Amino acid sequence: FDESSKYVCAPPIRKKKDIKALWKALNDGSIDIVSTDHCSFTKKQKALGKNDFRKIPGGLNGVDQRGILLFDAVQKKKISIERMCELLSENPAKLFGLWDRKGFVKKGYDADLVIIDPKKTTTLSLKNQVSKSDYCAFEGKKLKGKIERVFLRGRQVVDENKKIIENNGKFIKRRLYKSIN
């Protein structure tokens, strides 16, 4: 297993010169949502490309970290808290036809909430991720803020990074797309 194979993904990880343009696009509305294709490949699966780079499964684990990574950006004044909520909740709800019951804190909407303590810190690590992957793509990265609790439809499902309710998903029929702008 080659350490670099952990980071094979599409689109590829960007160069430092591209980062400023991506932050600008996040802030000016050129980018509507921040999502992940979350591929929780194991080191063994990634090693399939040991002798042929084209056979490395592409993708990174990241759904666990996406929210707190963006909140860290809020703490560092790279993005506003309101914009973070648009990118992670409001705009995806509109895009996927769930705008009439998801994505907003509003009477009659599902109470899907994430409680973050902005004074605490998070160190991303294999030992505190929920993903089935056997490595953390962001191992050792320290972030400002810590997700304390997660609520799904008003029911607490995560407490201090521990799932407390399993299999609480529910199929929701989509409505028509609603314009993000």
C-alpha positions, 0 to 999 in steps of 0.5 A, a space after each residue: 500500500 502506497 501512502 499516496 494512493 489514499 489521496 487518489 480521487 476525482 476531481 483531484 486534490 487541488 494545488 495551492 494556487 487553486 485554493 483562493 479561487 475555490 474560496 472566492 467561488 464558495 463566497 460569491 455564489 459560483 458554487 452552490 453546495 459542498 458535498 462529498 461522494 464519500 468513498 470509504 475504501 480500505 487500504 487493501 482496496 486502494 492497493 489494487 492499483 499498486 502496479 497500475 495507477 489506473 486501478 486505484 479506486 478513486 475517492 476519499 472518505 470525508 462525509 464525517 469531516 465535511 461539516 466540521 471542516 467548513 465550520 473551521 473555515 467559519 472560525 477562520 473567517 474564510 466563510 460566514 456561518 450563514 453561507 455554510 448553512 446555505 452550502 450544507 443544508 439549504 441549497 442541497 434541500 432545494 436542489 434535491 426537491 426537499 425544500 418544503 421540509 428539510 434544509 431550514 430551521 422553520 416550523 413544520 420542517 424536520 428538526 435536523 440539527 447539528 450542535 457545535 461547540 465553537 470553543 472546543 477543538 477537533 483533531 481528525 483521526 481514524 480513531 474518531 471517524 465513523 467511516 468504515 475506511 481503515 484510514 483518515 484522509 485528514 489524519 492529525 488535522 486540528 480544527 476549531 469547533 467540535 460537533 457535540 450532538 446531531 438530531 434527525 427529525 428531532 431525535 438525537 442520533 449522535 452524542 460526542 461522535 458516538 451513534 446512539 440510534 442506528 438505522 433511523 433513515 426514512 425514505 422521503 419522496 422528492 418534490 420538483 427542484 427549486 431554484 437555489 438563487 
